[in-house]
């Protein structure tokens, strides 16, 4: 766990990360990777960091299994899922699947999933804290991928387009194509987002200058 802003925590997981954001009356979690076990551990950490506030929203960056595998646990916990509108039909089928061979949290505690679909932009805002959620247009890694921007602390949360790793430790899936970074940079400029810090959903938290150095202008 690393506090990276006012009411913002980076919950590192080796290869996959989540970001917790505190609002006055609730919490929002960005990303539920891998599976139930990790999601339950991350939710427990959130309860320790901010006792007494529910995780009202789970923001899912995109549909790839390693970023989506733990989302059912958040549905079981009563969180509303925010994802790209392209994902909604398949997600509804996945959330209603019984998982009878190896029951997970949602099978043990069935609930109808509440989903907020995002086309190009959606904003969570309360009491001075906000998360701006953007579809990353033109992304060549995944057509429905979204990035999250926290204007109060100028933090960008992104998945797969830029993966800053520990010095001397190669990325688990190898280096990302530079074209991913180039498109991300283009979208940041188009949206005029003033970024100071990148909290990646793979890798480690770095200053935005590291991205600019890697991606170029």
N, C-alpha and C positions, 0 to 999 in steps of 0.2 A: 504494500500500500504506500502511495506517495501522494501527499497533498500538493496539488498543482495550481490551485486557485481558491478564491473565496467560496467555500462550500463545494469544492470540486476535488475528487480523489481519483487517481489512476490506480486501478486494481490489476497489477501485472500478473501474468500467468505463464511465464516462460515463453511459449510460442504465441499465445493469444491473450488479449487484454480486454478489460471493460473499463468504463468511466462512470463514476457515480456523481450525480449533480443534485445538490440540496436546494429545494425551494422552501418558502415559508411554511407551507402546510403539507408538503409531500416530497418524495424523492423520484428522480428519473434515472434509470440505468441505460447506458448506451452499450449495447451488444451483449449477447448471451451465447458465447461460443461453446462448441464441443459437445456438451451433454448435461444431463440432470445433475450429476455429481458436482461439476464445476459451478453450475448455476446456484445450487443450494449453498455451496461454500461462499460464493460471492454475496448472496443475499444475507447470509449470516454475518459476514464482515460489514455489510451496510447497516445492519441492525446495531452492531457494536459502535460503529462510527457515528451514527445518528439515531439514537434510540427514540422510539415512539412515533416515527413518521413512516407511513406506508410507501412502498414502491408502487407508485400509481401508473408509471409508464415504463415500458421497455422499448427502446429504439433499436431497430434491426437495420444494419447497414445494407445488407444484400442477402440473397437466398442461398449462397454456397454453404454446403453442409457444415463446414468448420465454423461459420459465423452464426448459423441458425440452429445448431444441434441442441442448445440448451433453452430454446424459447418456450417449449411446452411447460417447463417448470414455472415460468413466470405467469403463463396463463392460469395454471393451477393455483398460483398465489394471488390471483385476482388482478394482475397488472393488465392494462390496455396496451396492445402492441401497435407501434407505429412503424410502418414499412411502406415501401414503394407500392403504388396501386397495382403494378403489374403482378405482384406476388399474391394478392388477396385470394383469387380462386384456388390456387394450389395450397396456400396456407390453411384455408378453411377446411380442406380435405384432410390435411395433415393433423390439424388440431382435433378433428372428430374421429380420427383413427383410434381403435381400442387399445393397441399395444398389449394384447392378451398373453403373449408368450413371456414377455419380461415387463411386467407392469411398471410404468414410470409414475411420477407425481400426478400427472393429469389423468391417468387411468385410475389411480387410487382416489382422486378427488376431482371428478369430472365437472367441467364448467364450460359454458359457451364462451368462446373467445370474442373479446371486443377488439376490433381492429380499426385504426385510423389510417386510411390510405393517403399517400402523399404523391402528388403529381410532380411539381417542380419545387415547391417550398411549403414548409409548415413551421409554425413557431409555438413553442411553449414559453409562457411568460407569467411570472408572478412576483410581486414584491421586489423588483429590481434585478431579479435573476432571469435569464432567458437562454433558450437553446434554439438556434435557427437551423433548420434541417433542409438541406438542398439536394436535389437530384444532380449528380455529376454528369452533365451532358457530354456526349461523345466518348464516354469511358470505354476503353477497349478490353478491360478486364471483365466487366459485367455491365450489361445495359441498364440494370435497375439500381445500381449502387448509389448510395447517398453519403454525404459528408455532413458533419455537425459543427456548427460554429457557436462559441460562447463569447458574445461581444464584451461582456463585463471584464473578462480576463484575457480577451484576444486569443483564445485557444481554439485550434482546429483539431477535430477528431476525424480521422480518415482511415480507410481500410484498403490495403493491398496496393495502392498506387505509389506509396512511399514507405519504405520499411527501414528505418534507421536502427541498426543493431549495435550491440556492445562492440567496442573496438576489438578486432581480432576474432570475433565470433561470426561466422557466416550465417546468412539468413537460412532458416530451415528449408525453404523451397528454392534457394538460389536467388541471385540478384533480379530485381524487377526490371522489365524493359523500360528504357528511358522514355519511350513514348507515353507511358502511363504518367510519369512525372510531368512531362511537357503538357499533357492535357489538363492535369490537375492545376498546374500553374496558370494555364490559360483561363480556366474557370474561376480561379481566385481573383484574377485580374478583371475578368468580365463582371463579377459580382462586387468588386471593390471591397473585398474583405481585408481588414487590417489585422493580420495574424502576427502574434509574437511568439507563440509556442505551438508545436505540433505534438499531440498525444495520439500516437498511431495505435491501431488495433492489432498490429504486429510490431514488435520492436520496442524501443525505449523512447521516453520523452526527450525531445530536443528543441533548441531554439529554432525559430523559423529561418534564421540565417543559414543553418545547416542544409535545409531544403533548397534554399536559393543557390547555395554553393554547388549542390549536387545537380539541380535541375537547370541551372543557368537562367538567363533572362528570356 
